[in-house]
């Protein structure tokens, strides 16, 4: 497992999979080991994925200072990762809470980012959050699912802030477009793969400066792809569209039948959407 050293001395692990031009990948969770990304629905057929284990997760070491788990303080890790790979400019992909880290990196190092792909991603860095009302709206779309009745009450307690561990388990099906054996296996590893202390510190006060970020991205030249799942509540497709509108050169893809992990629910659709976007970027075509 390859390692490199972050500016504060923390040893960080990364993984390379697939063939083709490089694509740097940041996991979500927040602070979940990157193994859950797998091959991103076969995207390895088109790109060589360079996947980072964030500090304190997967094969990466625990930092001496837990305050460095805060999202903005991990931007230096991403820059060290780019430099370690010897890349001048990068195509960057991030999932879920990793979207905030990718946005902060692109804002601090705009000249290093060729394109940005945000997969069912958060955008608190831009002042966009997913509310309890958004979650309820998304959950209502699953009312015909056989698991809905038992999961719905638990889901409500999560966003009311009164959930138990059992509630989190019961509500898990809402994250997937299909609650099948593959989804169950994927979900079963989440707790063991997540650094809970780091997750609690990830979006700590001071991590984001949304007004400054919005002003910066309004003139940003890099192309952006936002991938949403039609069945996801974070972000809802309409919220993902609002995030896309903040960028001068962004496009939105909504995958029908997909939830928060669209490469599992619709691997072909996900693969074609991301690979197609990256190919258009490589060929210098603007499809917006």
C-alpha positions as a Markdown table, in Angstrom:
| # | Residue | x | y | z |
|---|---|---|---|---|
| 1 | Unk | 0.0 | 0.0 | 0.0 |
| 2 | Unk | 1.7 | 3.3 | -1.1 |
| 3 | Unk | 2.3 | 5.9 | 1.5 |
| 4 | Unk | 3.3 | 9.6 | 1.5 |
| 5 | Unk | 3.8 | 12.2 | 4.2 |
| 6 | Unk | 1.4 | 15.1 | 4.9 |
| 7 | Unk | 2.9 | 18.5 | 5.8 |
| 8 | Unk | 2.3 | 17.8 | 9.5 |
| 9 | Unk | 4.1 | 14.5 | 9.3 |
| 10 | Unk | 1.1 | 12.2 | 9.2 |
| 11 | Unk | 1.6 | 9.2 | 7.0 |
| 12 | Unk | -1.3 | 8.9 | 4.5 |
| 13 | Unk | -2.2 | 5.9 | 2.4 |
| 14 | Unk | -3.6 | 5.8 | -1.2 |
| 15 | Unk | -4.7 | 3.2 | -3.6 |
| 16 | Unk | -4.4 | 3.0 | -7.4 |
| 17 | Unk | -6.9 | 1.0 | -9.5 |
| 18 | Unk | -7.6 | 0.7 | -13.2 |
| 19 | Unk | -6.1 | 2.1 | -16.4 |
| 20 | Unk | -6.2 | 5.4 | -18.2 |
| 21 | Unk | -5.7 | 9.0 | -17.4 |
| 22 | Unk | -5.5 | 9.7 | -13.6 |
| 23 | Unk | -8.5 | 10.6 | -11.5 |
| 24 | Unk | -8.0 | 11.7 | -7.9 |
| 25 | Unk | -10.8 | 10.4 | -5.7 |
| 26 | Unk | -11.9 | 11.6 | -2.2 |
| 27 | Unk | -14.2 | 9.5 | 0.0 |
| 28 | Unk | -17.1 | 10.7 | 2.1 |
| 29 | Unk | -18.7 | 9.4 | 5.2 |
| 30 | Unk | -17.5 | 11.7 | 6.5 |
| 31 | Unk | -14.2 | 10.1 | 7.4 |
| 32 | Unk | -14.9 | 6.7 | 6.0 |
| 33 | Unk | -12.1 | 4.5 | 4.6 |
| 34 | Unk | -12.0 | 4.7 | 0.9 |
| 35 | Unk | -12.5 | 1.0 | 0.3 |
| 36 | Unk | -16.3 | 1.5 | 0.1 |
| 37 | Unk | -15.8 | 3.3 | -3.3 |
| 38 | Unk | -14.7 | 0.1 | -4.9 |
| 39 | Unk | -14.1 | 0.5 | -8.6 |
| 40 | Unk | -16.8 | 3.2 | -8.8 |
| 41 | Unk | -19.1 | 1.1 | -11.0 |
| 42 | Unk | -16.3 | 0.0 | -13.4 |
| 43 | Unk | -14.9 | 3.5 | -13.9 |
| 44 | Unk | -11.6 | 1.8 | -13.7 |
| 45 | Unk | -12.2 | 0.7 | -17.3 |
| 46 | Unk | -11.7 | 4.4 | -18.3 |
| 47 | Unk | -9.6 | 6.0 | -15.7 |
| 48 | Unk | -6.8 | 5.1 | -13.3 |
| 49 | Unk | -8.3 | 5.9 | -9.9 |
| 50 | Unk | -6.0 | 7.4 | -7.3 |
| 51 | Unk | -8.0 | 7.0 | -4.1 |
| 52 | Unk | -7.0 | 8.7 | -0.9 |
| 53 | Unk | -7.5 | 7.3 | 2.6 |
| 54 | Unk | -8.1 | 10.5 | 4.7 |
| 55 | Unk | -6.1 | 10.9 | 7.8 |
| 56 | Unk | -7.1 | 8.5 | 10.5 |
| 57 | Unk | -9.0 | 6.2 | 8.1 |
| 58 | Unk | -8.1 | 3.0 | 6.2 |
| 59 | Unk | -4.3 | 2.6 | 5.9 |
| 60 | Unk | -3.6 | 6.2 | 6.9 |
| 61 | Unk | -2.2 | 7.1 | 10.3 |
| 62 | Unk | -3.9 | 8.9 | 13.2 |
| 63 | Unk | -2.6 | 12.5 | 13.3 |
| 64 | Unk | -1.0 | 13.8 | 16.5 |
| 65 | Unk | -3.5 | 16.7 | 16.6 |
| 66 | Unk | -7.2 | 15.6 | 16.3 |
| 67 | Unk | -8.1 | 19.2 | 15.3 |
| 68 | Unk | -6.6 | 18.4 | 11.9 |
| 69 | Unk | -9.6 | 16.3 | 11.1 |
| 70 | Unk | -11.5 | 19.5 | 10.3 |
| 71 | Unk | -12.3 | 19.6 | 6.7 |
| 72 | Unk | -10.4 | 22.8 | 5.7 |
| 73 | Unk | -7.2 | 21.6 | 7.5 |
| 74 | Unk | -7.2 | 18.5 | 5.3 |
| 75 | Unk | -6.8 | 20.6 | 2.1 |
| 76 | Unk | -3.0 | 20.4 | 2.6 |
| 77 | Unk | -3.3 | 16.6 | 2.5 |
| 78 | Unk | -4.9 | 16.7 | -0.9 |
| 79 | Unk | -2.3 | 19.1 | -2.2 |
| 80 | Unk | 0.5 | 16.8 | -0.8 |
| 81 | Unk | -1.3 | 13.9 | -2.6 |
| 82 | Unk | -1.2 | 15.7 | -5.9 |
| 83 | Unk | 2.4 | 16.6 | -5.5 |
| 84 | Unk | 3.3 | 13.0 | -4.5 |
| 85 | Unk | 1.7 | 11.7 | -7.7 |
| 86 | Unk | 3.7 | 14.3 | -9.7 |
| 87 | Unk | 0.6 | 15.8 | -11.4 |
| 88 | Unk | 0.5 | 19.4 | -12.4 |
| 89 | Unk | -3.3 | 19.6 | -12.8 |
| 90 | Unk | -5.9 | 17.0 | -11.7 |
| 91 | Unk | -9.3 | 15.8 | -12.5 |
| 92 | Unk | -10.9 | 15.5 | -9.0 |
| 93 | Unk | -13.8 | 13.3 | -7.9 |
| 94 | Unk | -15.5 | 13.4 | -4.5 |
| 95 | Unk | -18.4 | 11.6 | -2.9 |
| 96 | Unk | -20.8 | 12.8 | -0.2 |
| 97 | Unk | -19.0 | 14.7 | 2.6 |
| 98 | Unk | -15.8 | 14.5 | 0.5 |
| 99 | Unk | -17.5 | 17.2 | -1.7 |
| 100 | Unk | -16.7 | 19.8 | 0.9 |
| 101 | Unk | -13.1 | 18.9 | 0.9 |
| 102 | Unk | -12.8 | 18.9 | -2.9 |
| 103 | Unk | -14.5 | 22.3 | -3.0 |
| 104 | Unk | -12.1 | 23.7 | -0.4 |
| 105 | Unk | -9.2 | 22.3 | -2.3 |
| 106 | Unk | -10.3 | 23.7 | -5.6 |
| 107 | Unk | -10.9 | 27.1 | -4.0 |
| 108 | Unk | -7.5 | 27.2 | -2.4 |
| 109 | Unk | -5.7 | 25.7 | -5.5 |
| 110 | Unk | -7.8 | 26.7 | -8.5 |
| 111 | Unk | -4.8 | 26.4 | -10.9 |
| 112 | Unk | -4.4 | 22.7 | -9.9 |
| 113 | Unk | -7.9 | 21.6 | -10.8 |
| 114 | Unk | -8.8 | 20.8 | -14.4 |
| 115 | Unk | -12.3 | 19.4 | -13.6 |
| 116 | Unk | -14.4 | 18.5 | -10.5 |
| 117 | Unk | -16.9 | 15.7 | -10.3 |
| 118 | Unk | -19.2 | 15.9 | -7.2 |
| 119 | Unk | -21.1 | 12.6 | -6.6 |
| 120 | Unk | -24.2 | 13.0 | -4.3 |
| 121 | Unk | -22.0 | 15.5 | -2.6 |
| 122 | Unk | -22.3 | 18.0 | 0.2 |
| 123 | Unk | -21.7 | 21.7 | -0.5 |
| 124 | Unk | -21.6 | 23.2 | 2.9 |
| 125 | Unk | -18.5 | 25.0 | 1.7 |
| 126 | Unk | -20.8 | 27.0 | -0.6 |
| 127 | Unk | -23.5 | 27.5 | 2.1 |
| 128 | Unk | -25.8 | 24.7 | 0.9 |
| 129 | Unk | -26.9 | 22.2 | 3.5 |
| 130 | Unk | -29.4 | 19.4 | 3.5 |
| 131 | Unk | -32.3 | 20.1 | 5.8 |
| 132 | Unk | -34.6 | 17.8 | 7.8 |
| 133 | Unk | -37.3 | 19.0 | 5.3 |
| 134 | Unk | -35.2 | 17.8 | 2.4 |
| 135 | Unk | -34.7 | 14.4 | 4.1 |
| 136 | Unk | -38.5 | 14.1 | 4.7 |
| 137 | Unk | -39.2 | 15.0 | 1.1 |
| 138 | Unk | -36.8 | 12.4 | -0.2 |
| 139 | Unk | -38.0 | 9.7 | 2.2 |
| 140 | Unk | -41.6 | 10.2 | 1.0 |
| 141 | Unk | -40.6 | 9.0 | -2.5 |
| 142 | Unk | -39.8 | 5.6 | -1.0 |
| 143 | Unk | -43.3 | 5.0 | 0.5 |
| 144 | Unk | -44.0 | 2.0 | -1.7 |
| 145 | Unk | -40.9 | 0.1 | -0.5 |
| 146 | Unk | -41.5 | -3.0 | 1.7 |
| 147 | Unk | -39.1 | -1.7 | 4.3 |
| 148 | Unk | -40.6 | 1.8 | 4.5 |
| 149 | Unk | -42.8 | 1.5 | 7.5 |
| 150 | Unk | -40.1 | 0.3 | 9.9 |
| 151 | Unk | -37.4 | 2.6 | 8.4 |
| 152 | Unk | -39.4 | 5.8 | 8.2 |
| 153 | Unk | -39.9 | 6.5 | 11.9 |
| 154 | Unk | -36.2 | 5.8 | 12.5 |
| 155 | Unk | -35.3 | 8.2 | 9.7 |
| 156 | Unk | -37.3 | 10.9 | 11.3 |
| 157 | Unk | -35.5 | 10.5 | 14.7 |
| 158 | Unk | -32.2 | 10.7 | 12.9 |
| 159 | Unk | -32.9 | 14.2 | 11.6 |
| 160 | Unk | -34.6 | 15.2 | 14.8 |
| 161 | Unk | -31.3 | 14.4 | 16.6 |
| 162 | Unk | -32.8 | 11.7 | 18.9 |
| 163 | Unk | -31.7 | 8.6 | 17.0 |
| 164 | Unk | -30.2 | 5.5 | 18.6 |
| 165 | Unk | -27.7 | 3.2 | 16.9 |
| 166 | Unk | -30.7 | 0.9 | 16.1 |
| 167 | Unk | -32.4 | 3.8 | 14.4 |
| 168 | Unk | -29.4 | 4.4 | 12.2 |
| 169 | Unk | -29.4 | 0.7 | 11.2 |
| 170 | Unk | -33.1 | 0.7 | 10.5 |
| 171 | Unk | -32.9 | 3.8 | 8.3 |
| 172 | Unk | -30.0 | 2.5 | 6.1 |
| 173 | Unk | -32.2 | 1.4 | 3.2 |
| 174 | Unk | -33.0 | 5.1 | 2.4 |
| 175 | Unk | -29.4 | 5.5 | 1.2 |
| 176 | Unk | -29.7 | 2.9 | -1.6 |
| 177 | Unk | -31.8 | 2.7 | -4.7 |
| 178 | Unk | -32.3 | -1.0 | -4.2 |
| 179 | Unk | -32.1 | -2.6 | -0.8 |
| 180 | Unk | -30.7 | -5.9 | -2.1 |
| 181 | Unk | -27.9 | -8.2 | -1.0 |
| 182 | Unk | -25.2 | -6.0 | -2.6 |
| 183 | Unk | -26.5 | -2.9 | -0.7 |
| 184 | Unk | -26.7 | -4.8 | 2.6 |
| 185 | Unk | -23.1 | -6.0 | 2.2 |
| 186 | Unk | -22.0 | -2.5 | 1.4 |
| 187 | Unk | -23.8 | -1.0 | 4.3 |
| 188 | Unk | -22.6 | -3.6 | 6.8 |
| 189 | Unk | -19.0 | -2.4 | 6.7 |
| 190 | Unk | -19.8 | 1.3 | 7.3 |
| 191 | Unk | -19.3 | 1.5 | 11.0 |
| 192 | Unk | -16.0 | -0.4 | 11.0 |
| 193 | Unk | -14.7 | 1.8 | 8.1 |
| 194 | Unk | -15.6 | 5.1 | 9.8 |
| 195 | Unk | -13.5 | 7.1 | 12.3 |
| 196 | Unk | -16.3 | 8.5 | 14.4 |
| 197 | Unk | -14.1 | 11.0 | 16.3 |
| 198 | Unk | -12.9 | 12.4 | 13.0 |
| 199 | Unk | -16.4 | 12.5 | 11.6 |
| 200 | Unk | -17.5 | 14.6 | 14.5 |
| 201 | Unk | -14.7 | 17.1 | 13.9 |
| 202 | Unk | -14.9 | 17.2 | 10.1 |
| 203 | Unk | -17.4 | 20.1 | 9.8 |
| 204 | Unk | -16.5 | 21.8 | 13.1 |
| 205 | Unk | -17.1 | 25.6 | 13.4 |
| 206 | Unk | -14.7 | 27.6 | 11.2 |
| 207 | Unk | -14.3 | 25.0 | 8.5 |
| 208 | Unk | -16.3 | 26.9 | 5.9 |
| 209 | Unk | -16.6 | 30.5 | 4.7 |
| 210 | Unk | -19.5 | 30.2 | 2.3 |
| 211 | Unk | -19.8 | 33.9 | 1.2 |
| 212 | Unk | -16.2 | 34.0 | 0.1 |
| 213 | Unk | -16.5 | 30.6 | -1.6 |
| 214 | Unk | -19.6 | 31.6 | -3.6 |
| 215 | Unk | -17.9 | 34.7 | -4.8 |
| 216 | Unk | -14.8 | 32.7 | -5.9 |
| 217 | Unk | -16.7 | 30.0 | -7.8 |
| 218 | Unk | -18.8 | 32.5 | -9.7 |
| 219 | Unk | -15.8 | 33.2 | -11.8 |
| 220 | Unk | -14.3 | 29.8 | -11.8 |
| 221 | Unk | -13.1 | 28.4 | -15.1 |
| 222 | Unk | -12.9 | 24.7 | -14.2 |
| 223 | Unk | -15.7 | 22.4 | -15.5 |
| 224 | Unk | -17.9 | 20.7 | -12.9 |
| 225 | Unk | -20.1 | 17.6 | -13.1 |
| 226 | Unk | -22.7 | 17.1 | -10.4 |
| 227 | Unk | -24.1 | 13.6 | -10.1 |
| 228 | Unk | -27.3 | 13.1 | -8.1 |
| 229 | Unk | -29.5 | 10.1 | -7.5 |
| 230 | Unk | -33.2 | 10.6 | -8.2 |
| 231 | Unk | -34.0 | 8.7 | -4.9 |
| 232 | Unk | -31.4 | 10.4 | -2.7 |
| 233 | Unk | -32.4 | 12.9 | -0.1 |
| 234 | Unk | -29.0 | 14.4 | 0.4 |
| 235 | Unk | -28.9 | 16.1 | -2.1 |
| 236 | Unk | -32.3 | 16.1 | -3.6 |
| 237 | Unk | -32.1 | 16.5 | -7.3 |
| 238 | Unk | -33.4 | 20.0 | -7.1 |
| 239 | Unk | -30.9 | 20.9 | -4.5 |
| 240 | Unk | -28.1 | 19.4 | -6.6 |
| 241 | Unk | -29.4 | 21.6 | -9.5 |
| 242 | Unk | -29.2 | 24.7 | -7.3 |
| 243 | Unk | -25.5 | 23.8 | -6.5 |
| 244 | Unk | -24.8 | 23.4 | -10.2 |
| 245 | Unk | -26.2 | 26.9 | -10.8 |
| 246 | Unk | -23.5 | 28.4 | -8.6 |
| 247 | Unk | -20.8 | 27.5 | -11.2 |
| 248 | Unk | -20.3 | 29.1 | -14.6 |
| 249 | Unk | -19.4 | 25.8 | -16.3 |
| 250 | Unk | -21.4 | 23.0 | -14.6 |
| 251 | Unk | -23.6 | 20.2 | -15.7 |
| 252 | Unk | -26.0 | 18.0 | -13.8 |
| 253 | Unk | -26.7 | 14.3 | -14.2 |
| 254 | Unk | -29.6 | 12.8 | -12.3 |
| 255 | Unk | -29.6 | 9.0 | -12.4 |
| 256 | Unk | -33.1 | 7.4 | -12.2 |
| 257 | Unk | -33.4 | 4.7 | -9.5 |
| 258 | Unk | -30.2 | 5.7 | -7.8 |
| 259 | Unk | -29.7 | 6.6 | -4.2 |
| 260 | Unk | -26.7 | 8.0 | -2.3 |
| 261 | Unk | -24.3 | 5.4 | -3.9 |
| 262 | Unk | -25.2 | 5.7 | -7.6 |
| 263 | Unk | -22.3 | 3.5 | -8.7 |
| 264 | Unk | -23.9 | 0.6 | -6.9 |
| 265 | Unk | -27.5 | 1.3 | -8.0 |
| 266 | Unk | -26.7 | 2.1 | -11.7 |
| 267 | Unk | -23.1 | 1.2 | -12.4 |
| 268 | Unk | -23.5 | 1.6 | -16.2 |
| 269 | Unk | -25.3 | 4.9 | -16.0 |
| 270 | Unk | -22.8 | 6.2 | -13.5 |
| 271 | Unk | -19.8 | 5.1 | -15.4 |
| 272 | Unk | -21.0 | 6.5 | -18.7 |
| 273 | Unk | -22.0 | 9.9 | -17.1 |
| 274 | Unk | -18.6 | 10.4 | -15.4 |
| 275 | Unk | -16.4 | 8.9 | -18.2 |
| 276 | Unk | -18.3 | 10.9 | -20.8 |
| 277 | Unk | -17.8 | 14.1 | -18.9 |
| 278 | Unk | -14.1 | 13.5 | -18.4 |
| 279 | Unk | -13.7 | 12.6 | -22.1 |
| 280 | Unk | -15.4 | 15.9 | -23.1 |
| 281 | Unk | -13.1 | 17.8 | -20.8 |
| 282 | Unk | -10.1 | 16.0 | -22.3 |
| 283 | Unk | -11.2 | 16.8 | -25.8 |
| 284 | Unk | -11.9 | 20.5 | -24.9 |
| 285 | Unk | -15.6 | 20.3 | -25.6 |
| 286 | Unk | -18.1 | 22.3 | -23.4 |
| 287 | Unk | -21.4 | 20.5 | -23.4 |
| 288 | Unk | -23.4 | 22.9 | -21.3 |
